[in-house]
Amino acid sequence: MASYVILTLDEEKITPEIIQLDYPLEKVAQEIEKSEIPNYYASFLRNEKLSVF
């Protein structure tokens, strides 16, 4: 699930609106692995344990 927030500002207050939406996480991870983007990001999406070294 992806999330983002929209902040509406007026003179008296700030109103947040949190947006959440589903997306094909595994497909995104697979496409990352096929691309030049480091595989670290695919692992991060899958919540895998990551090794710094």
N, CA, C and O atoms as a MOPAC input file, in Angstrom:
PM7 MOZYME 1SCF
protein

 N      0.84600 1    -1.17000 1     0.00000 1
 C      0.00000 1     0.00000 1     0.00000 1
 C      0.90100 1     1.24500 1     0.00000 1
 O      1.86800 1     1.32400 1     0.75600 1
 N      0.57700 1     2.16800 1    -0.82400 1
 C      1.29200 1     3.43900 1    -0.87700 1
 C      0.46900 1     4.48900 1    -0.13800 1
 O     -0.76000 1     4.42500 1    -0.11200 1
 N      1.15400 1     5.44300 1     0.45700 1
 C      0.47500 1     6.51500 1     1.18600 1
 C      1.13100 1     7.85100 1     0.87500 1
 O      2.34000 1     7.93800 1     0.66200 1
 N      0.32400 1     8.86400 1     0.85600 1
 C      0.84000 1    10.23200 1     0.77100 1
 C     -0.16400 1    11.14900 1     1.45100 1
 O     -1.29300 1    10.75500 1     1.74100 1
 N      0.26400 1    12.36800 1     1.69700 1
 C     -0.59900 1    13.31800 1     2.38800 1
 C     -0.72800 1    14.59300 1     1.55800 1
 O      0.23100 1    15.04800 1     0.93500 1
 N     -1.90400 1    15.14400 1     1.56400 1
 C     -2.16100 1    16.45800 1     0.96600 1
 C     -2.45800 1    17.40100 1     2.12200 1
 O     -3.35200 1    17.15900 1     2.93300 1
 N     -1.69100 1    18.47500 1     2.17600 1
 C     -1.91900 1    19.48200 1     3.20600 1
 C     -2.64100 1    20.66600 1     2.58800 1
 O     -2.19300 1    21.22800 1     1.58900 1
 N     -3.74900 1    21.03600 1     3.18200 1
 C     -4.48600 1    22.21500 1     2.75500 1
 C     -4.23200 1    23.29700 1     3.79700 1
 O     -4.51300 1    23.12400 1     4.98200 1
 N     -3.69400 1    24.41300 1     3.32600 1
 C     -3.33900 1    25.51500 1     4.22100 1
 C     -4.30200 1    26.66900 1     4.02100 1
 O     -4.58900 1    27.06300 1     2.89000 1
 N     -4.78900 1    27.19900 1     5.10700 1
 C     -5.52000 1    28.45600 1     5.02900 1
 C     -5.00900 1    29.35900 1     6.15000 1
 O     -4.07400 1    28.99400 1     6.86400 1
 N     -5.59500 1    30.49100 1     6.30000 1
 C     -5.07500 1    31.46700 1     7.25900 1
 C     -5.18000 1    31.00700 1     8.70500 1
 O     -4.43200 1    31.48600 1     9.55700 1
 N     -6.08800 1    30.09200 1     8.99600 1
 C     -6.33300 1    29.69600 1    10.38000 1
 C     -5.86700 1    28.29200 1    10.73500 1
 O     -5.63500 1    27.99800 1    11.90800 1
 N     -5.72900 1    27.43100 1     9.75200 1
 C     -5.39100 1    26.04700 1    10.09000 1
 C     -4.72400 1    25.31200 1     8.93200 1
 O     -4.72300 1    25.76900 1     7.78900 1
 N     -4.16200 1    24.16600 1     9.26900 1
 C     -3.60500 1    23.23200 1     8.29400 1
 C     -4.43300 1    21.95800 1     8.39600 1
 O     -4.58800 1    21.39500 1     9.47900 1
 N     -4.95900 1    21.51100 1     7.27100 1
 C     -5.78700 1    20.31100 1     7.25900 1
 C     -5.09500 1    19.22500 1     6.44500 1
 O     -4.88000 1    19.38600 1     5.24300 1
 N     -4.74200 1    18.10600 1     7.10700 1
 C     -4.11700 1    17.00900 1     6.35500 1
 C     -5.16400 1    16.04000 1     5.80600 1
 O     -6.19000 1    15.79200 1     6.43900 1
 N     -4.89300 1    15.51000 1     4.64900 1
 C     -5.72000 1    14.45200 1     4.07500 1
 C     -4.77500 1    13.32300 1     3.68700 1
 O     -3.92800 1    13.49900 1     2.81100 1
 N     -4.91000 1    12.17000 1     4.32500 1
 C     -4.03300 1    11.03200 1     4.05300 1
 C     -4.68600 1    10.16000 1     2.98600 1
 O     -5.83300 1     9.73500 1     3.12000 1
 N     -3.93200 1     9.90600 1     1.93400 1
 C     -4.40300 1     9.09900 1     0.81300 1
 C     -3.63200 1     7.77900 1     0.84000 1
 O     -2.40600 1     7.77600 1     0.94400 1
 N     -4.34500 1     6.66800 1     0.74800 1
 C     -3.71800 1     5.35600 1     0.68300 1
 C     -4.28800 1     4.60900 1    -0.51000 1
 O     -5.48700 1     4.67500 1    -0.78000 1
 N     -3.41800 1     3.89500 1    -1.22800 1
 C     -3.88000 1     3.12700 1    -2.35600 1
 C     -3.04700 1     1.86700 1    -2.52100 1
 O     -1.85200 1     1.84300 1    -2.22700 1
 N     -3.69900 1     0.83600 1    -2.99200 1
 C     -3.01800 1    -0.42300 1    -3.27100 1
 C     -2.32200 1    -0.32300 1    -4.62100 1
 O     -2.75900 1     0.40600 1    -5.51200 1
 N     -1.23600 1    -1.06800 1    -4.75100 1
 C     -0.55500 1    -1.17200 1    -6.03000 1
 C      0.11100 1    -2.53600 1    -6.09100 1
 O      0.28800 1    -3.17100 1    -5.05100 1
 N      0.48400 1    -3.00500 1    -7.26600 1
 C      1.05800 1    -4.34500 1    -7.40800 1
 C      2.51900 1    -4.36600 1    -6.94200 1
 O      3.44100 1    -4.28000 1    -7.75400 1
 N      2.71300 1    -4.48000 1    -5.63900 1
 C      4.03600 1    -4.37900 1    -5.03600 1
 C      5.02600 1    -5.36600 1    -5.65000 1
 O      6.14400 1    -4.98000 1    -5.99000 1
 N      4.64300 1    -6.61400 1    -5.79500 1
 C      5.57800 1    -7.62000 1    -6.32600 1
 C      5.96200 1    -7.30300 1    -7.76600 1
 O      7.12000 1    -7.47700 1    -8.14300 1
 N      5.02400 1    -6.84700 1    -8.56700 1
 C      5.34900 1    -6.46600 1    -9.95100 1
 C      6.32200 1    -5.29000 1    -9.97100 1
 O      7.25500 1    -5.26800 1   -10.77400 1
 N      6.10900 1    -4.32500 1    -9.10000 1
 C      7.02500 1    -3.18300 1    -9.01400 1
 C      8.41800 1    -3.66500 1    -8.62300 1
 O      9.40700 1    -3.22800 1    -9.21100 1
 N      8.51000 1    -4.56600 1    -7.63300 1
 C      9.80200 1    -5.09500 1    -7.20200 1
 C     10.49400 1    -5.83100 1    -8.35000 1
 O     11.70100 1    -5.68100 1    -8.54300 1
 N      9.74800 1    -6.61700 1    -9.10500 1
 C     10.32700 1    -7.33400 1   -10.24500 1
 C     10.83900 1    -6.37500 1   -11.31100 1
 O     11.90300 1    -6.59700 1   -11.88900 1
 N     10.09100 1    -5.31700 1   -11.57300 1
 C     10.51800 1    -4.33200 1   -12.56900 1
 C     11.77500 1    -3.59000 1   -12.09500 1
 O     12.64600 1    -3.26400 1   -12.90100 1
 N     11.86300 1    -3.33000 1   -10.80600 1
 C     13.07800 1    -2.70700 1   -10.25700 1
 C     14.26700 1    -3.62000 1   -10.51400 1
 O     15.32900 1    -3.15900 1   -10.93200 1
 N     14.09100 1    -4.91800 1   -10.26400 1
 C     15.18900 1    -5.87000 1   -10.45500 1
 C     15.62100 1    -5.96500 1   -11.91500 1
 O     16.78300 1    -6.26800 1   -12.18800 1
 N     14.72500 1    -5.71600 1   -12.84600 1
 C     15.06700 1    -5.74200 1   -14.27800 1
 C     15.71300 1    -4.43300 1   -14.73600 1
 O     16.29200 1    -4.36700 1   -15.82100 1
 N     15.61300 1    -3.41300 1   -13.91700 1
 C     16.10800 1    -2.09300 1   -14.31800 1
 C     17.50900 1    -1.83300 1   -13.74900 1
 O     18.12200 1    -2.70200 1   -13.12900 1
 N     17.98000 1    -0.63300 1   -13.97800 1
 C     19.28000 1    -0.21600 1   -13.43400 1
 C     19.16700 1     0.29800 1   -11.99900 1
 O     20.17600 1     0.65400 1   -11.39000 1
 N     17.96100 1     0.34100 1   -11.45800 1
 C     17.75900 1     0.76400 1   -10.07000 1
 C     18.34500 1    -0.32100 1    -9.17000 1
 O     18.11200 1    -1.50400 1    -9.41900 1
 N     19.09700 1     0.04500 1    -8.13400 1
 C     19.68400 1    -0.96900 1    -7.24800 1
 C     18.61900 1    -1.90500 1    -6.65600 1
 O     17.54800 1    -1.45500 1    -6.25000 1
 N     18.92200 1    -3.20400 1    -6.61300 1
 C     17.98500 1    -4.20300 1    -6.09800 1
 C     17.63500 1    -3.97000 1    -4.63500 1
 O     16.65900 1    -4.52600 1    -4.13200 1
 N     18.42200 1    -3.15600 1    -3.95700 1
 C     18.12300 1    -2.78900 1    -2.57300 1
 C     16.66700 1    -2.31200 1    -2.45600 1
 O     15.97900 1    -2.64300 1    -1.49000 1
 N     16.21300 1    -1.55100 1    -3.42300 1
 C     14.86800 1    -0.98200 1    -3.35800 1
 C     13.78500 1    -2.04800 1    -3.52200 1
 O     12.72000 1    -1.94600 1    -2.91300 1
 N     14.04400 1    -3.05900 1    -4.33200 1
 C     13.09000 1    -4.16900 1    -4.45700 1
 C     13.00900 1    -4.91800 1    -3.13600 1
 O     11.91900 1    -5.27200 1    -2.68600 1
 N     14.15400 1    -5.15900 1    -2.51500 1
 C     14.17500 1    -5.83900 1    -1.21900 1
 C     13.46000 1    -5.00200 1    -0.16500 1
 O     12.72600 1    -5.53500 1     0.66700 1
 N     13.67500 1    -3.71500 1    -0.20400 1
 C     13.02200 1    -2.81300 1     0.74800 1
 C     11.50100 1    -2.90900 1     0.61100 1
 O     10.79100 1    -2.96700 1     1.61500 1
 N     11.00400 1    -2.92600 1    -0.61300 1
 C      9.55900 1    -3.04000 1    -0.83500 1
 C      9.01400 1    -4.34600 1    -0.27800 1
 O      7.89800 1    -4.39600 1     0.23900 1
 N      9.80500 1    -5.38900 1    -0.38600 1
 C      9.37200 1    -6.70400 1     0.09900 1
 C      9.61200 1    -6.86800 1     1.60300 1
 O      9.30200 1    -7.91500 1     2.17000 1
 N     10.15900 1    -5.84700 1     2.24000 1
 C     10.47100 1    -5.88500 1     3.66500 1
 C     11.45600 1    -6.98800 1     4.01500 1
 O     11.36900 1    -7.59900 1     5.08000 1
 N     12.39500 1    -7.23800 1     3.10500 1
 C     13.40700 1    -8.25100 1     3.37400 1
 C     14.49200 1    -7.65700 1     4.24700 1
 O     14.70800 1    -6.44500 1     4.25100 1
 N     15.17400 1    -8.52000 1     4.99000 1
 C     16.30400 1    -8.05900 1     5.79000 1
 C     17.38400 1    -7.59700 1     4.83200 1
 O     17.72500 1    -8.29500 1     3.87700 1
 N     17.91300 1    -6.42600 1     5.09300 1
 C     18.91200 1    -5.84200 1     4.19900 1
 C     20.27200 1    -5.83700 1     4.88500 1
 O     20.38400 1    -5.56700 1     6.08100 1
 N     21.27400 1    -6.13500 1     4.12100 1
 C     22.64200 1    -6.09800 1     4.63700 1
 C     23.33600 1    -4.88000 1     4.04100 1
 O     23.27400 1    -4.63700 1     2.83600 1
 N     23.98800 1    -4.13000 1     4.89500 1
 C     24.71200 1    -2.93700 1     4.43200 1
 C     25.94300 1    -3.35900 1     3.64000 1
 O     26.34600 1    -2.67100 1     2.70200 1
 N     26.53400 1    -4.47600 1     4.00900 1
 C     27.76500 1    -4.93500 1     3.34500 1
 C     27.53200 1    -6.20500 1     2.58000 1
 O     28.45700 1    -6.73200 1     1.96200 1

